Amino acid sequence: MHLPYWVQPVAEYMAKTGLKETVRIAALAVVGSALVGIVLGTLLTIRWLPVRALIRLYVEVWRGLPIIVTIFLIYFALPSAPVWQIRLSAFNSAAVGLMLWGSSQIAEATRGAVQSVPREQHEAAAALGFGWVGRHVFVILPQAFRRLLPPFVSLLVNVIQNTTLAAIIGVAEVLQTGQRSVERLTLETGDPHAFEIFGGVLAVFFLISFPLTRLAIFLERRLV
């Protein structure tokens, strides 16, 4: 059975360009979210109120804003800001927007995971001579990571799905390449093949997301 002539070039374009950009955005956002979120979430457990208040403000702002609003602020508002006038590419704006949202989610999850470690563990580490940093790096965080892993996998799923928001500012991720393919076929043949192309987009995200959601459920049952 021969596939229609348009299938191969569309599939190659969506895989080599769209899927590649989706993976790049998701990877940067998830790594940044983990690095920033774990540090901020750990600092949320300290007793010094000014630091906790500043981190809590960061978490509530970026958790509370819709991700697309955050991306628009970075891509459209920052270049015209009266002070910094920072200009980021569409790709970087999407990655940073997702990272801000993701790091706030990870920070809250890390706070809960760290606080779930029994107080006796903190006291035992202090008795062994560890300072605050040493206690958390070598004793508390390794135990908290078990509880943190399921929400981290869930975050990965959410970040991958929300990379589609990058299409709104022109990033050629999976959804955007699908839309461009529909528009090109409409101009060339008059038949957009939209059902088949967007069905393919759906299939791509399902094949990525479904195993990860099942993994998150499995880890939650085994580790938490």
N, C-alpha and C positions, 0 to 999 in steps of 0.2 A: 504494500500500500504506500503510495507516494504522498508526501505531505504537500500542501499548497506551497507555491513558490515563495510566498512572503514569510512563511514561518521561520525558516532558517536565519535570514538576516535580522528579523525582529528578535528572535531568541538570542542570537549572538550579541546584538547590541545591548539588550537588557542584562545579559549575563556579564559581558566584559566591561560594560560601563556602569549600568545601574546597580547590579549586585556588588560590584567592587566598591562603589561609593557608599552604598549602604553599610557594608562591612567596615569600611574605614571610619565613617562617622560613629558607628556603634562602638568600635574598638576604642577610639579616642575618648568618647563620652564615658564609657564604662571604666576605663583605667583612671581617668581624671576623677570620676565620681568616687571610686574606691579610695584613692589616695587622699583626697580632700575630706570625704565623708568620714572615714575611719578616724582621722586626726580630730576633726571637729566633734564627732560623737563621743570620743574619749574625753575631750576637754569639757564636754557638757556635764560630766560627772564630778568635776572639781567643785570645791566649795566657794571659790572666789566669785562673788556675784557679778561684778562688771564683765568678766570674760564670758560667763554663762549667758548673761543678758545679750551681749553682742552676737554670740553664736546662735542663740534662740531667735534673734531677729533675722539673721541670715536664713535659718531653717524655715521660719514661718513665711518669709517673703517669697522664697523660691519654691516652696511647696504650695503656697497659696495662689501664685500666678499661673494662668494657663501657659503651657510651654510655648505656644505660638506667640503669645504676647512677649515673653522673654526673648524669643528669637528676633521678633520685630524690633524690640528695644535695642538689641545689640547691633542688628544689621542696618536699621534705618535711623535710630535716634543717636547712637554714639557718635557717628561722623559729624553730626551737627550740634553736639554738646558744647556749651559755652566754655568749658574748661579743657577737657582732654582731647576731644575730636579724634577718637580712635576709630579707624576704619578697618574692618575685618572682611575677608572674602565671605561669600555666601556659605561655602563649606565650613569655614571656621566658625562663623556665626551660629550655624546649626549645631555644630559639635559643642561649642561653649554653652549654648542655651540648654542643650540636653545634659551637659555636665553639671550646670548649676542646679537644675531640677534633681538630677540623680544624686548629687552629693548631699543635698538636703534630705533625701529619702534614706540614704545610707547613714547619715549622721544620726538620725532618729533611731534607726535600727541598731546602730552600734551602741548608742546610749543605753537602750534597753538590754542589749546583750551583755554589756559591761556590768550594769547594775544587777543582772541576774546571777553573776558569779558570787558565791557566798562570801560574806565579810571575813570569814575565817581565812580565806585564801589571801586576802590583802594583809591581814595581820601576820600570817605565817611568812609571807614574802618580806614584810618589814622586819620581822624578827631575824631573818637571814641576812639582813643588811642592805637590802635593795632600797634605793630611793624611789620617788614617785614614778619616774620614767622607767627605771629598771623593773619595778613591779609590774607595770602595765605591758612592757615589751616582752618580758620573759615569762610572766606568770598569768596575768589576767587576760590579755588579748588572745593568746593561744587557746584558752578555754572559751572565750567569747566567740571566736571564729566558728566554732561548731554551731552555735545558735544563729550566727550571722549568715552562714552559707545559703540556707533556703531563701531568705529575702534578697540576697545578692543575685541568685539565679533568676528570681522573679523580676528584679530590676533589669537584668540583661534582656529579658523578653520584652519588657515595656519600652526600653530604649530602642531595640530593634524595630518594634512596631511604630514608635514615634519618629523614627527617621523619615517617615513619609511626610512629616511637616516641612522638611527641608525643601520639598518640591515647590512650596509656595514662594520661596525666594530664589528659585531657579536652579537648585542643585540637582544634578542628573542622577538621582538615586533610582531605585526600582520603579516606583510609581511614576516619577517624572519621565523616565525613558519609555514606559508603557504609554503615557499620554502623548509623547512626541511621536511614537510609532503610529498611534491611532490617527493623529493629525496628518502625518506623512502619507499614510495609505488613503486617507480621505481625499487628499489632493491628487494623488497619483491614479487612483482607481475609482474613486467615488464610494468605495465600500470600506468603512473604517475597521471592520473586524473587531469592534470594541468588546463584544462579549467574550471572544476568545482571548484577547490580549489581557483584559482586566481579570478574566478567569485565571490566566497564568500568573498574574501578580498575586491574586488570592492564594493560589497553590504554593507559590514561593514562600510567602509569609507563614502559611500554615505548616509547611514542611520544616521551617526553621523553629517556629514557636511551639508547636505541639510537643515535640520531644523535650524541650526545655521546661515547659510547664509541668509535664509528668515528672521530670527530674526534680523540680522544686518540691512537688508533693512527696516524692519518695524521700528526699533528704529531710523534709520536715518531720516525717514519720520516724525516721531512723536517728536523727541527730538532736531534735529538740525535745 
